[in-house]
Amino acid sequence: MASEITYRLSRRARDYFDLKTVLVTGGSSGIGKSICLALATAGASVTILARDPGKMERTVAELESRRQRAGQRFRSGAVDLRDFDATQRYIAELEHESPISCLINSAGVAVPGKIIDQPVTIIGDTIKTNLLGCIHTVKAVLPGFCSRNAGHIINLSSVAGFVGVFGYSAYCSSKFGLTGFSEVIRAELKRYNIRVSLVCPPETDTPMLAKERELQPVESRRISASAGMMSPEQVAAKTLEGAARGETYIFPNLMSRLSFAAKSYMPGMLNRYLDYLGNAG
Ligand SMILES: NC(=O)c1ccc[n+]([C@@H]2O[C@H](COP(=O)([O-])OP(=O)(O)OC[C@H]3O[C@@H](n4cnc5c(N)ncnc54)[C@H](OP(=O)(O)O)[C@@H]3O)[C@@H](O)[C@H]2O)c1
């Protein structure tokens, strides 16, 4: 059970997140949930934002068991991030109670399928959740962040945020978009002393991946497995360590880092390798 797992964070990461007020979208499951548990251990106050209240209540109870000090607050709010007005309203209420110091966007969906088969509604929904959902929360926290000249935005992208993976046209569109969005706001928000980090995990053993497995074309499975598999606890720890070091790109394992290098320096060779992997079997 996640609550029995120990998060070994460095002194630097614990100091960075201690006493911070962190809003984690998608904090009720998978990577987001592990991030919340690690944050609670580091002394941060955490608010989870997702849709299912039951899952969030169970996670808040787990956060309580990791409380480090009396002043920590653990809360949750049921909001669909695709709805900008609802997201903005909820975040404005939170800001009124206690200013947010860090936003971690982990909410996301992934529904694999070949473009020829996939309904356009699924593609639209994926982009609305994974890309627009992040834009919505960023827009909502910015008035507070800019007025205080402080803040950190951490967006969960993926290796599929810079490598096009067979069977993932919807997901890659949303995550490539998130990469571009994050790079632009990094430059624009620097003058407000707001940091932006982009996390690019490989396959991670979460409920999202379990659902993907049921739909993944065989080619996709061969390709995505090549970047290695991590646990959500490992990705959470790497995320918080990288953020505390002020990294813009956070690559949780060697293969995600090597994939980025291959994409940057040898895109043609990478495509040939991916075609080979997809067709091998
Ligand atoms: N797992 C992987 O292999 C992998 C690899 C690379 C990157 N990532 C990225 O890492 C992030 C976390 O993935 P995960 O595997 O941990 O997923 P997960 O276990 O399925 O969790 C997804 C979270 O997002 C929330 N969510 C989904 N749609 C939402 C919406 N419209 N509004 C509000 N909340 C919503 C879910 O809660 P509700 O359903 O209750 O709303 C849940 O808390 C995602 O951005 C994903 O793309 C995952």
Ligand as a Chemical Component Dictionary entry (heavy atoms), coordinates in Angstrom:
data_LIG
# 
_chem_comp.id                   LIG 
_chem_comp.type                 NON-POLYMER 
_chem_comp.pdbx_formal_charge   0 
_chem_comp.three_letter_code    LIG 
# 
loop_
_chem_comp_atom.comp_id 
_chem_comp_atom.atom_id 
_chem_comp_atom.alt_atom_id 
_chem_comp_atom.type_symbol 
_chem_comp_atom.charge 
_chem_comp_atom.model_Cartn_x 
_chem_comp_atom.model_Cartn_y 
_chem_comp_atom.model_Cartn_z 
_chem_comp_atom.pdbx_ordinal 
LIG N1  N1  N 0  1.398   6.290  -16.166 1  
LIG C1  C1  C 0  2.255   6.530  -17.126 2  
LIG O1  O1  O 0  2.779   5.586  -17.788 3  
LIG C2  C2  C 0  2.676   7.954  -17.444 4  
LIG C3  C3  C 0  3.858   8.149  -18.171 5  
LIG C4  C4  C 0  4.251   9.441  -18.471 6  
LIG C5  C5  C 0  3.487   10.511 -18.059 7  
LIG N2  N2  N 1  2.331   10.311 -17.357 8  
LIG C6  C6  C 0  1.544   11.485 -16.978 9  
LIG O2  O2  O 0  1.536   11.587 -15.563 10 
LIG C7  C7  C 0  0.299   12.140 -15.116 11 
LIG C8  C8  C 0  -0.333  11.211 -14.098 12 
LIG O3  O3  O 0  -0.624  9.978  -14.716 13 
LIG P1  P1  P 0  -1.035  8.683  -13.874 14 
LIG O4  O4  O 0  -0.534  7.522  -14.620 15 
LIG O5  O5  O -1 -0.672  8.890  -12.460 16 
LIG O6  O6  O 0  -2.642  8.724  -14.065 17 
LIG P2  P2  P 0  -3.843  8.184  -13.170 18 
LIG O7  O7  O 0  -3.375  7.231  -12.127 19 
LIG O8  O8  O 0  -4.907  7.737  -14.125 20 
LIG O9  O9  O 0  -4.360  9.525  -12.438 21 
LIG C9  C9  C 0  -4.931  10.554 -13.190 22 
LIG C10 C10 C 0  -5.503  11.602 -12.248 23 
LIG O10 O10 O 0  -6.069  12.664 -13.037 24 
LIG C11 C11 C 0  -7.388  12.965 -12.557 25 
LIG N3  N3  N 0  -8.180  13.495 -13.676 26 
LIG C12 C12 C 0  -8.386  12.922 -14.900 27 
LIG N4  N4  N 0  -9.189  13.697 -15.654 28 
LIG C13 C13 C 0  -9.486  14.792 -14.902 29 
LIG C14 C14 C 0  -10.282 15.952 -15.124 30 
LIG N5  N5  N 0  -10.953 16.149 -16.264 31 
LIG N6  N6  N 0  -10.371 16.881 -14.138 32 
LIG C15 C15 C 0  -9.714  16.688 -12.951 33 
LIG N7  N7  N 0  -8.951  15.626 -12.693 34 
LIG C16 C16 C 0  -8.844  14.680 -13.648 35 
LIG C17 C17 C 0  -7.884  11.605 -12.017 36 
LIG O11 O11 O 0  -8.914  11.714 -11.054 37 
LIG P3  P3  P 0  -10.488 11.652 -11.435 38 
LIG O12 O12 O 0  -10.645 10.568 -12.462 39 
LIG O13 O13 O 0  -11.179 11.398 -10.146 40 
LIG O14 O14 O 0  -10.804 12.997 -11.986 41 
LIG C18 C18 C 0  -6.621  11.080 -11.346 42 
LIG O15 O15 O 0  -6.467  11.653 -10.065 43 
LIG C19 C19 C 0  -0.553  12.326 -16.373 44 
LIG O16 O16 O 0  -0.473  13.667 -16.800 45 
LIG C20 C20 C 0  0.089   11.392 -17.373 46 
LIG O17 O17 O 0  -0.134  11.807 -18.700 47 
LIG C21 C21 C 0  1.923   9.052  -17.026 48 
# 
loop_
_chem_comp_bond.comp_id 
_chem_comp_bond.atom_id_1 
_chem_comp_bond.atom_id_2 
_chem_comp_bond.value_order 
_chem_comp_bond.pdbx_ordinal 
LIG N1  C1  SING 1  
LIG C1  O1  DOUB 2  
LIG C1  C2  SING 3  
LIG C2  C3  SING 4  
LIG C2  C21 DOUB 5  
LIG C3  C4  DOUB 6  
LIG C4  C5  SING 7  
LIG C5  N2  DOUB 8  
LIG N2  C6  SING 9  
LIG N2  C21 SING 10 
LIG C6  O2  SING 11 
LIG C6  C20 SING 12 
LIG O2  C7  SING 13 
LIG C7  C8  SING 14 
LIG C7  C19 SING 15 
LIG C8  O3  SING 16 
LIG O3  P1  SING 17 
LIG P1  O4  DOUB 18 
LIG P1  O5  SING 19 
LIG P1  O6  SING 20 
LIG O6  P2  SING 21 
LIG P2  O7  DOUB 22 
LIG P2  O8  SING 23 
LIG P2  O9  SING 24 
LIG O9  C9  SING 25 
LIG C9  C10 SING 26 
LIG C10 O10 SING 27 
LIG C10 C18 SING 28 
LIG O10 C11 SING 29 
LIG C11 N3  SING 30 
LIG C11 C17 SING 31 
LIG N3  C12 SING 32 
LIG N3  C16 SING 33 
LIG C12 N4  DOUB 34 
LIG N4  C13 SING 35 
LIG C13 C14 SING 36 
LIG C13 C16 DOUB 37 
LIG C14 N5  SING 38 
LIG C14 N6  DOUB 39 
LIG N6  C15 SING 40 
LIG C15 N7  DOUB 41 
LIG N7  C16 SING 42 
LIG C17 O11 SING 43 
LIG C17 C18 SING 44 
LIG O11 P3  SING 45 
LIG P3  O12 DOUB 46 
LIG P3  O13 SING 47 
LIG P3  O14 SING 48 
LIG C18 O15 SING 49 
LIG C19 O16 SING 50 
LIG C19 C20 SING 51 
LIG C20 O17 SING 52 
# 
